[in-house]
Amino acid sequence: MTKVDFKKDRKDLYAPPRNAFSLVKVPAMTFLMVDGQGDPNTAPAYREAVEALYAVSYGVKFASKRMLDRDYVVAPLEGLWSARDWSAFTRRAKDEWHWTMMIRQPDWITDAMIEAALEAAQAKRRTSALSLLRHETFEEGRCVQILHVGSYDDEAPVLARLHDEFLPQHGLSPTGRHHEIYLSDPRKTAPAKLRTILRQPVL
């Protein structure tokens, strides 16, 4: 059985250069998503959202392997971030952040499979985040992205360069929410070695 790995199959989406911004066209993809607000380091809603996403994602993966004989690597956690005032990111005012945490799903996963995995997860744990979870298609189109290696709190200078220098110099305007893809597990990786894709939809 061949195991699908999005990161290996679409390196244009998951392996951008580290030291330079690059343009990429991001196609429509399906995700499990949960919305919330608050500091990702301290807000219980954030922790519960991530736990719910992984619980259902792994349930769907095992169902796909068992029922369809199709296996795959669970995709990395991703986040869409916004705030009423953009400076909330450069100021690291995390309580002001709005987020949508999400995990990509293969195209062959059906709503029925999602629902079954969701019901199984609800039977094992009580968390309001499971009731907020949705299965949705998301398309960003043209984006600028870069690989950031280091602490999440060290992203601010990179984002400032993106918005204050790269986008104006190339006649681009941001549209849509700031997007991050977490390639490292922060529980097992030193902050200085965390690998995160920073992505911004543009016009």
Secondary structure, 3 states (H helix, E strand, C coil): CCEECHHHHCHHHHCCCCCCCEEEEECCEEEEEEEEECCCCCCHHHHHHHHHHHHHHHHHHHHHHHHHCCEECCCCEEEEEECCCCHHHHCCCHHHCEEEEEEEECCCCCHHHHHHHHHHHHHHCCCCHHHHCEEEEECCEEEEEEEEECCHHHCHHHHHHHHHHHHHHCCCCECCCEEEEECCCCCCCCHHHCEEEEEEEEC
